[in-house]
Amino acid sequence: GEEIEVRANVTLFDLYSAHADAAELLDWIMARGPVGQSLFLTHSEDEGLAGLAERLKGSFPGDRIIKPQLDDAFRLSPAGCVPIEINHARRLKPESVGRLDWHNDLSKLLLDVSEAVNSAADERGRAKIIRQMQRALTARGD
């Protein structure tokens, strides 16, 4: 319930997609350069963040790539960011935050279906794939 004054530029991205690959993310980051201070990497599993951080090291100093955990806090200034020690228990253990669940499985399935439909040779092929999916869903026999 405490109001905190934030003196930062906040940007809203209405068209954000969590499904960009590493090359697209690198291009996106580089197009916004030069980044003056730290770069915070969030919204991914540990392995994905580590891979992206490694790829960024060629274009961005590794000590300025930050991979915060839930409840981490930082003081941001023109000189850079400094971690702030938290004086309370974390809401979740860091290892339990990025676990995969059925939402991830569903997202992957939807992406796979979309890719299959889009890669079909023609309208007839797309319709066939959709019919097959519909039959598979109705035949699942709960």
PyMOL commands that place a pseudoatom at each C-alpha (Angstrom):
pseudoatom trace, name=CA, resn=GLY, resi=1, chain=A, elem=C, hetatm=0, pos=[0.000, 0.000, 0.000]
pseudoatom trace, name=CA, resn=GLU, resi=2, chain=A, elem=C, hetatm=0, pos=[2.998, 2.310, -0.069]
pseudoatom trace, name=CA, resn=GLU, resi=3, chain=A, elem=C, hetatm=0, pos=[3.303, 4.738, -2.995]
pseudoatom trace, name=CA, resn=ILE, resi=4, chain=A, elem=C, hetatm=0, pos=[6.792, 4.975, -4.470]
pseudoatom trace, name=CA, resn=GLU, resi=5, chain=A, elem=C, hetatm=0, pos=[7.803, 7.761, -6.827]
pseudoatom trace, name=CA, resn=VAL, resi=6, chain=A, elem=C, hetatm=0, pos=[9.396, 6.247, -9.913]
pseudoatom trace, name=CA, resn=ARG, resi=7, chain=A, elem=C, hetatm=0, pos=[11.631, 8.504, -11.947]
pseudoatom trace, name=CA, resn=ALA, resi=8, chain=A, elem=C, hetatm=0, pos=[12.112, 6.312, -14.976]
pseudoatom trace, name=CA, resn=ASN, resi=9, chain=A, elem=C, hetatm=0, pos=[11.018, 6.072, -18.556]
pseudoatom trace, name=CA, resn=VAL, resi=10, chain=A, elem=C, hetatm=0, pos=[8.337, 3.402, -18.733]
pseudoatom trace, name=CA, resn=THR, resi=11, chain=A, elem=C, hetatm=0, pos=[7.450, 1.929, -22.116]
pseudoatom trace, name=CA, resn=LEU, resi=12, chain=A, elem=C, hetatm=0, pos=[4.394, -0.205, -22.819]
pseudoatom trace, name=CA, resn=PHE, resi=13, chain=A, elem=C, hetatm=0, pos=[4.648, -2.826, -25.555]
pseudoatom trace, name=CA, resn=ASP, resi=14, chain=A, elem=C, hetatm=0, pos=[1.174, -3.867, -26.693]
pseudoatom trace, name=CA, resn=LEU, resi=15, chain=A, elem=C, hetatm=0, pos=[2.506, -6.343, -29.246]
pseudoatom trace, name=CA, resn=TYR, resi=16, chain=A, elem=C, hetatm=0, pos=[5.008, -8.230, -27.068]
pseudoatom trace, name=CA, resn=SER, resi=17, chain=A, elem=C, hetatm=0, pos=[5.468, -11.861, -27.989]
pseudoatom trace, name=CA, resn=ALA, resi=18, chain=A, elem=C, hetatm=0, pos=[7.145, -14.289, -25.630]
pseudoatom trace, name=CA, resn=HIS, resi=19, chain=A, elem=C, hetatm=0, pos=[8.036, -16.496, -28.558]
pseudoatom trace, name=CA, resn=ALA, resi=20, chain=A, elem=C, hetatm=0, pos=[10.887, -14.604, -30.159]
pseudoatom trace, name=CA, resn=ASP, resi=21, chain=A, elem=C, hetatm=0, pos=[13.987, -16.678, -30.711]
pseudoatom trace, name=CA, resn=ALA, resi=22, chain=A, elem=C, hetatm=0, pos=[17.441, -15.646, -29.486]
pseudoatom trace, name=CA, resn=ALA, resi=23, chain=A, elem=C, hetatm=0, pos=[18.412, -13.989, -32.768]
pseudoatom trace, name=CA, resn=GLU, resi=24, chain=A, elem=C, hetatm=0, pos=[15.241, -11.872, -32.760]
pseudoatom trace, name=CA, resn=LEU, resi=25, chain=A, elem=C, hetatm=0, pos=[15.820, -10.859, -29.138]
pseudoatom trace, name=CA, resn=LEU, resi=26, chain=A, elem=C, hetatm=0, pos=[19.430, -9.911, -29.884]
pseudoatom trace, name=CA, resn=ASP, resi=27, chain=A, elem=C, hetatm=0, pos=[18.322, -7.819, -32.856]
pseudoatom trace, name=CA, resn=TRP, resi=28, chain=A, elem=C, hetatm=0, pos=[15.649, -6.150, -30.730]
pseudoatom trace, name=CA, resn=ILE, resi=29, chain=A, elem=C, hetatm=0, pos=[18.132, -5.296, -27.969]
pseudoatom trace, name=CA, resn=MET, resi=30, chain=A, elem=C, hetatm=0, pos=[20.779, -4.027, -30.388]
pseudoatom trace, name=CA, resn=ALA, resi=31, chain=A, elem=C, hetatm=0, pos=[18.197, -1.835, -32.176]
pseudoatom trace, name=CA, resn=ARG, resi=32, chain=A, elem=C, hetatm=0, pos=[17.639, -0.007, -28.882]
pseudoatom trace, name=CA, resn=GLY, resi=33, chain=A, elem=C, hetatm=0, pos=[21.314, 0.637, -28.234]
pseudoatom trace, name=CA, resn=PRO, resi=34, chain=A, elem=C, hetatm=0, pos=[23.440, 1.834, -26.991]
pseudoatom trace, name=CA, resn=VAL, resi=35, chain=A, elem=C, hetatm=0, pos=[22.199, 0.663, -23.612]
pseudoatom trace, name=CA, resn=GLY, resi=36, chain=A, elem=C, hetatm=0, pos=[23.633, 3.132, -21.115]
pseudoatom trace, name=CA, resn=GLN, resi=37, chain=A, elem=C, hetatm=0, pos=[23.847, 0.891, -18.080]
pseudoatom trace, name=CA, resn=SER, resi=38, chain=A, elem=C, hetatm=0, pos=[22.547, -2.516, -17.064]
pseudoatom trace, name=CA, resn=LEU, resi=39, chain=A, elem=C, hetatm=0, pos=[20.381, -4.841, -19.081]
pseudoatom trace, name=CA, resn=PHE, resi=40, chain=A, elem=C, hetatm=0, pos=[17.821, -6.853, -17.092]
pseudoatom trace, name=CA, resn=LEU, resi=41, chain=A, elem=C, hetatm=0, pos=[16.867, -10.253, -18.534]
pseudoatom trace, name=CA, resn=THR, resi=42, chain=A, elem=C, hetatm=0, pos=[13.597, -11.674, -17.229]
pseudoatom trace, name=CA, resn=HIS, resi=43, chain=A, elem=C, hetatm=0, pos=[10.661, -13.822, -18.290]
pseudoatom trace, name=CA, resn=SER, resi=44, chain=A, elem=C, hetatm=0, pos=[12.396, -17.066, -19.164]
pseudoatom trace, name=CA, resn=GLU, resi=45, chain=A, elem=C, hetatm=0, pos=[13.688, -20.301, -17.719]
pseudoatom trace, name=CA, resn=ASP, resi=46, chain=A, elem=C, hetatm=0, pos=[17.221, -20.243, -16.274]
pseudoatom trace, name=CA, resn=GLU, resi=47, chain=A, elem=C, hetatm=0, pos=[18.688, -22.131, -19.244]
pseudoatom trace, name=CA, resn=GLY, resi=48, chain=A, elem=C, hetatm=0, pos=[17.179, -19.699, -21.755]
pseudoatom trace, name=CA, resn=LEU, resi=49, chain=A, elem=C, hetatm=0, pos=[18.389, -16.666, -19.815]
pseudoatom trace, name=CA, resn=ALA, resi=50, chain=A, elem=C, hetatm=0, pos=[21.883, -18.118, -19.493]
pseudoatom trace, name=CA, resn=GLY, resi=51, chain=A, elem=C, hetatm=0, pos=[22.034, -18.771, -23.241]
pseudoatom trace, name=CA, resn=LEU, resi=52, chain=A, elem=C, hetatm=0, pos=[20.833, -15.285, -24.129]
pseudoatom trace, name=CA, resn=ALA, resi=53, chain=A, elem=C, hetatm=0, pos=[23.267, -13.706, -21.636]
pseudoatom trace, name=CA, resn=GLU, resi=54, chain=A, elem=C, hetatm=0, pos=[26.122, -15.674, -23.202]
pseudoatom trace, name=CA, resn=ARG, resi=55, chain=A, elem=C, hetatm=0, pos=[25.179, -14.515, -26.714]
pseudoatom trace, name=CA, resn=LEU, resi=56, chain=A, elem=C, hetatm=0, pos=[24.936, -10.907, -25.515]
pseudoatom trace, name=CA, resn=LYS, resi=57, chain=A, elem=C, hetatm=0, pos=[28.444, -10.912, -24.029]
pseudoatom trace, name=CA, resn=GLY, resi=58, chain=A, elem=C, hetatm=0, pos=[29.959, -10.290, -27.453]
pseudoatom trace, name=CA, resn=SER, resi=59, chain=A, elem=C, hetatm=0, pos=[28.089, -6.993, -27.740]
pseudoatom trace, name=CA, resn=PHE, resi=60, chain=A, elem=C, hetatm=0, pos=[27.426, -6.116, -24.119]
pseudoatom trace, name=CA, resn=PRO, resi=61, chain=A, elem=C, hetatm=0, pos=[29.651, -6.281, -21.007]
pseudoatom trace, name=CA, resn=GLY, resi=62, chain=A, elem=C, hetatm=0, pos=[28.765, -9.433, -19.055]
pseudoatom trace, name=CA, resn=ASP, resi=63, chain=A, elem=C, hetatm=0, pos=[28.910, -7.690, -15.674]
pseudoatom trace, name=CA, resn=ARG, resi=64, chain=A, elem=C, hetatm=0, pos=[26.082, -5.383, -16.802]
pseudoatom trace, name=CA, resn=ILE, resi=65, chain=A, elem=C, hetatm=0, pos=[23.719, -8.237, -17.727]
pseudoatom trace, name=CA, resn=ILE, resi=66, chain=A, elem=C, hetatm=0, pos=[21.380, -8.741, -14.757]
pseudoatom trace, name=CA, resn=LYS, resi=67, chain=A, elem=C, hetatm=0, pos=[19.174, -11.827, -14.315]
pseudoatom trace, name=CA, resn=PRO, resi=68, chain=A, elem=C, hetatm=0, pos=[17.057, -10.913, -11.266]
pseudoatom trace, name=CA, resn=GLN, resi=69, chain=A, elem=C, hetatm=0, pos=[15.092, -13.409, -9.223]
pseudoatom trace, name=CA, resn=LEU, resi=70, chain=A, elem=C, hetatm=0, pos=[11.591, -12.786, -7.843]
pseudoatom trace, name=CA, resn=ASP, resi=71, chain=A, elem=C, hetatm=0, pos=[11.771, -10.182, -5.024]
pseudoatom trace, name=CA, resn=ASP, resi=72, chain=A, elem=C, hetatm=0, pos=[15.264, -8.930, -5.968]
pseudoatom trace, name=CA, resn=ALA, resi=73, chain=A, elem=C, hetatm=0, pos=[15.539, -5.149, -5.679]
pseudoatom trace, name=CA, resn=PHE, resi=74, chain=A, elem=C, hetatm=0, pos=[17.954, -2.714, -7.287]
pseudoatom trace, name=CA, resn=ARG, resi=75, chain=A, elem=C, hetatm=0, pos=[18.769, 0.962, -6.937]
pseudoatom trace, name=CA, resn=LEU, resi=76, chain=A, elem=C, hetatm=0, pos=[19.004, 2.438, -10.434]
pseudoatom trace, name=CA, resn=SER, resi=77, chain=A, elem=C, hetatm=0, pos=[21.112, 5.510, -11.103]
pseudoatom trace, name=CA, resn=PRO, resi=78, chain=A, elem=C, hetatm=0, pos=[23.035, 7.094, -13.979]
pseudoatom trace, name=CA, resn=ALA, resi=79, chain=A, elem=C, hetatm=0, pos=[26.108, 5.249, -12.681]
pseudoatom trace, name=CA, resn=GLY, resi=80, chain=A, elem=C, hetatm=0, pos=[24.425, 1.845, -12.919]
pseudoatom trace, name=CA, resn=CYS, resi=81, chain=A, elem=C, hetatm=0, pos=[22.411, -0.487, -10.732]
pseudoatom trace, name=CA, resn=VAL, resi=82, chain=A, elem=C, hetatm=0, pos=[23.191, -1.672, -7.221]
pseudoatom trace, name=CA, resn=PRO, resi=83, chain=A, elem=C, hetatm=0, pos=[21.438, -4.641, -5.587]
pseudoatom trace, name=CA, resn=ILE, resi=84, chain=A, elem=C, hetatm=0, pos=[19.419, -3.745, -2.489]
pseudoatom trace, name=CA, resn=GLU, resi=85, chain=A, elem=C, hetatm=0, pos=[19.440, -6.259, 0.358]
pseudoatom trace, name=CA, resn=ILE, resi=86, chain=A, elem=C, hetatm=0, pos=[15.917, -7.464, 1.115]
pseudoatom trace, name=CA, resn=ASN, resi=87, chain=A, elem=C, hetatm=0, pos=[14.949, -7.821, 4.766]
pseudoatom trace, name=CA, resn=HIS, resi=88, chain=A, elem=C, hetatm=0, pos=[12.075, -10.253, 4.384]
pseudoatom trace, name=CA, resn=ALA, resi=89, chain=A, elem=C, hetatm=0, pos=[11.529, -13.804, 3.217]
pseudoatom trace, name=CA, resn=ARG, resi=90, chain=A, elem=C, hetatm=0, pos=[11.123, -14.321, -0.501]
pseudoatom trace, name=CA, resn=ARG, resi=91, chain=A, elem=C, hetatm=0, pos=[7.596, -15.101, -1.641]
pseudoatom trace, name=CA, resn=LEU, resi=92, chain=A, elem=C, hetatm=0, pos=[8.797, -18.133, -3.610]
pseudoatom trace, name=CA, resn=LYS, resi=93, chain=A, elem=C, hetatm=0, pos=[12.039, -20.052, -3.746]
pseudoatom trace, name=CA, resn=PRO, resi=94, chain=A, elem=C, hetatm=0, pos=[13.965, -19.007, -6.894]
pseudoatom trace, name=CA, resn=GLU, resi=95, chain=A, elem=C, hetatm=0, pos=[14.057, -22.595, -8.187]
pseudoatom trace, name=CA, resn=SER, resi=96, chain=A, elem=C, hetatm=0, pos=[10.252, -22.874, -8.076]
pseudoatom trace, name=CA, resn=VAL, resi=97, chain=A, elem=C, hetatm=0, pos=[9.527, -19.685, -10.051]
pseudoatom trace, name=CA, resn=GLY, resi=98, chain=A, elem=C, hetatm=0, pos=[10.582, -20.776, -13.545]
pseudoatom trace, name=CA, resn=ARG, resi=99, chain=A, elem=C, hetatm=0, pos=[9.225, -24.321, -13.608]
pseudoatom trace, name=CA, resn=LEU, resi=100, chain=A, elem=C, hetatm=0, pos=[7.364, -25.485, -16.670]
pseudoatom trace, name=CA, resn=ASP, resi=101, chain=A, elem=C, hetatm=0, pos=[3.699, -26.431, -16.374]
pseudoatom trace, name=CA, resn=TRP, resi=102, chain=A, elem=C, hetatm=0, pos=[0.728, -27.179, -18.607]
pseudoatom trace, name=CA, resn=HIS, resi=103, chain=A, elem=C, hetatm=0, pos=[0.590, -23.531, -19.753]
pseudoatom trace, name=CA, resn=ASN, resi=104, chain=A, elem=C, hetatm=0, pos=[3.996, -24.003, -21.360]
pseudoatom trace, name=CA, resn=ASP, resi=105, chain=A, elem=C, hetatm=0, pos=[2.868, -27.281, -22.948]
pseudoatom trace, name=CA, resn=LEU, resi=106, chain=A, elem=C, hetatm=0, pos=[-0.263, -25.608, -24.335]
pseudoatom trace, name=CA, resn=SER, resi=107, chain=A, elem=C, hetatm=0, pos=[1.738, -22.670, -25.726]
pseudoatom trace, name=CA, resn=LYS, resi=108, chain=A, elem=C, hetatm=0, pos=[4.141, -25.072, -27.440]
pseudoatom trace, name=CA, resn=LEU, resi=109, chain=A, elem=C, hetatm=0, pos=[1.249, -27.075, -28.904]
pseudoatom trace, name=CA, resn=LEU, resi=110, chain=A, elem=C, hetatm=0, pos=[-0.423, -23.927, -30.241]
pseudoatom trace, name=CA, resn=LEU, resi=111, chain=A, elem=C, hetatm=0, pos=[2.838, -22.779, -31.796]
pseudoatom trace, name=CA, resn=ASP, resi=112, chain=A, elem=C, hetatm=0, pos=[3.370, -26.209, -33.375]
pseudoatom trace, name=CA, resn=VAL, resi=113, chain=A, elem=C, hetatm=0, pos=[-0.181, -26.232, -34.772]
pseudoatom trace, name=CA, resn=SER, resi=114, chain=A, elem=C, hetatm=0, pos=[0.227, -22.722, -36.133]
pseudoatom trace, name=CA, resn=GLU, resi=115, chain=A, elem=C, hetatm=0, pos=[3.542, -23.643, -37.750]
pseudoatom trace, name=CA, resn=ALA, resi=116, chain=A, elem=C, hetatm=0, pos=[2.061, -26.782, -39.313]
pseudoatom trace, name=CA, resn=VAL, resi=117, chain=A, elem=C, hetatm=0, pos=[-0.930, -24.883, -40.700]
pseudoatom trace, name=CA, resn=ASN, resi=118, chain=A, elem=C, hetatm=0, pos=[1.203, -22.012, -42.003]
pseudoatom trace, name=CA, resn=SER, resi=119, chain=A, elem=C, hetatm=0, pos=[3.693, -24.348, -43.672]
pseudoatom trace, name=CA, resn=ALA, resi=120, chain=A, elem=C, hetatm=0, pos=[1.013, -26.301, -45.541]
pseudoatom trace, name=CA, resn=ALA, resi=121, chain=A, elem=C, hetatm=0, pos=[1.351, -25.991, -49.309]
pseudoatom trace, name=CA, resn=ASP, resi=122, chain=A, elem=C, hetatm=0, pos=[-2.087, -24.538, -49.919]
pseudoatom trace, name=CA, resn=GLU, resi=123, chain=A, elem=C, hetatm=0, pos=[-5.546, -23.817, -48.536]
pseudoatom trace, name=CA, resn=ARG, resi=124, chain=A, elem=C, hetatm=0, pos=[-6.580, -27.458, -48.933]
pseudoatom trace, name=CA, resn=GLY, resi=125, chain=A, elem=C, hetatm=0, pos=[-3.576, -28.654, -46.929]
pseudoatom trace, name=CA, resn=ARG, resi=126, chain=A, elem=C, hetatm=0, pos=[-4.322, -26.150, -44.148]
pseudoatom trace, name=CA, resn=ALA, resi=127, chain=A, elem=C, hetatm=0, pos=[-7.952, -27.281, -44.004]
pseudoatom trace, name=CA, resn=LYS, resi=128, chain=A, elem=C, hetatm=0, pos=[-6.831, -30.932, -43.793]
pseudoatom trace, name=CA, resn=ILE, resi=129, chain=A, elem=C, hetatm=0, pos=[-4.537, -30.235, -40.830]
pseudoatom trace, name=CA, resn=ILE, resi=130, chain=A, elem=C, hetatm=0, pos=[-7.310, -28.370, -39.013]
pseudoatom trace, name=CA, resn=ARG, resi=131, chain=A, elem=C, hetatm=0, pos=[-9.796, -31.228, -39.607]
pseudoatom trace, name=CA, resn=GLN, resi=132, chain=A, elem=C, hetatm=0, pos=[-7.255, -33.744, -38.274]
pseudoatom trace, name=CA, resn=MET, resi=133, chain=A, elem=C, hetatm=0, pos=[-6.767, -31.668, -35.131]
pseudoatom trace, name=CA, resn=GLN, resi=134, chain=A, elem=C, hetatm=0, pos=[-10.537, -31.358, -34.644]
pseudoatom trace, name=CA, resn=ARG, resi=135, chain=A, elem=C, hetatm=0, pos=[-10.973, -35.151, -35.000]
pseudoatom trace, name=CA, resn=ALA, resi=136, chain=A, elem=C, hetatm=0, pos=[-8.156, -35.784, -32.535]
pseudoatom trace, name=CA, resn=LEU, resi=137, chain=A, elem=C, hetatm=0, pos=[-9.802, -33.470, -29.997]
pseudoatom trace, name=CA, resn=THR, resi=138, chain=A, elem=C, hetatm=0, pos=[-13.257, -35.050, -30.325]
pseudoatom trace, name=CA, resn=ALA, resi=139, chain=A, elem=C, hetatm=0, pos=[-11.846, -38.607, -30.245]
pseudoatom trace, name=CA, resn=ARG, resi=140, chain=A, elem=C, hetatm=0, pos=[-9.856, -38.152, -27.030]
pseudoatom trace, name=CA, resn=GLY, resi=141, chain=A, elem=C, hetatm=0, pos=[-12.592, -39.971, -25.080]
pseudoatom trace, name=CA, resn=ASP, resi=142, chain=A, elem=C, hetatm=0, pos=[-12.226, -38.447, -21.610]
for i in range(1, 142): cmd.bond("trace and resi %d" % i, "trace and resi %d" % (i + 1))
show_as sticks, trace
zoom trace
